[in-house]
Amino acid sequence: MTEPHNTEPHNSEPHNTEPGTEEELAAEFAEHRQVLVGAAYRVVGSVADAEDVVQETWLRWAAAAVDRAEIRDVRAYLIRITTRLALNRLRQQKAQREQYVGPWLPEPIAAAPATEDPAAVAEVADSVSMAMLVVLETLSPLERAAFVLREVFDLPFGEIADTLGRSETAVRQLAHRAREHVHARQPRHRVDKARHTEVTSQFLAAAWSGDFDQVVSLLAPDVVLVSDGGGKKKAALRPLHGAEKIARWLFGVLANDEEAAGFDIRLAEVNGEDAIIAYNGEEVDSVGFTEIDDSGRICQIYVVRNPDKLTGIPRLPDLRQ
């Protein structure tokens, strides 16, 4: 789910008009599967749902009586099917989340960008960062799909309109609103990866050593913490605001949660960025993300504790030391 933005050349020649054997169809689909999971994940925010969507895409791809001469770009064609199915799944999720206990955060993923191009790595990582996914959650389903198809995959507005069942004019408006909303929620000056790692490491060390003042100094005055326990793990049922309030909550969790005493906490790459992972034995207990503002202080903290959302994070022996 880590495709670089518009780096794969679009096929300029029509494909074979023969439907092909199931093996041929499977091989062609497998070539694009990682891209499709990434597209679905950006829309639904759940790895399991993204995998289900891609499986349904495969069933439609294998069974469809398509004139293959009309498919000039298999990648784009499959992305459009996947996004349409993911949009349906997202609408189903919205109803289910009305019963969710506490804030809902996207499911973390441990995969790293599958490219050696540094610029592409940065761009892809940004599009699946926890902060970006949280912003996408605030968009309408159609805005979210339009943003992903246009800004991540650079599909033409005409194809996006066909995918979403809207006019091209309407899709341009959807994409514009989504882009403006996302840009308004992003920091004006992005902190580089080295600085993000440094601040996150300092925060982790201060919290674990019990240095309250140091933790507060690393937090912006208007910092916000969002924690997702899903009713299965201890978590704040509403977002917390303010450096001292958040620091007190963090130290309260570390002091009062019996499991926390045995945690092994370290940094590892999750969603293309450094994240704090707390292990209880070999099992993942929590994954935390920090967002750094222009002043170099932490302005957002996201903590995922719902065990249903942590199954894709490697156990302790699999992490880099």
Secondary structure by P-SEA (a helix, b strand, c coil): cccccccccccccccccccccaaaaaaaaaacaaaaaaaaaaacccaaaaaaaaaaaaaaaacccccccccccaaaaaaaaaaaaaaaaaaaaaaaaccccccccccccccccccccaaaaaaaaaaacaaaaaaaaaccaaaaaaaaacccccccaaaaaaaacccaaaaaaaaaaaaaaaaaacccccccaaaaaaaaaaaaaaaaacaaaaaaaacccbbbbbbbccccccccccccccaaaaaaaaaaaaaccccccccbbbbbbcccbbbbbbbccccccbbbbbbbcccccccbbbbbccccccccccccccccc
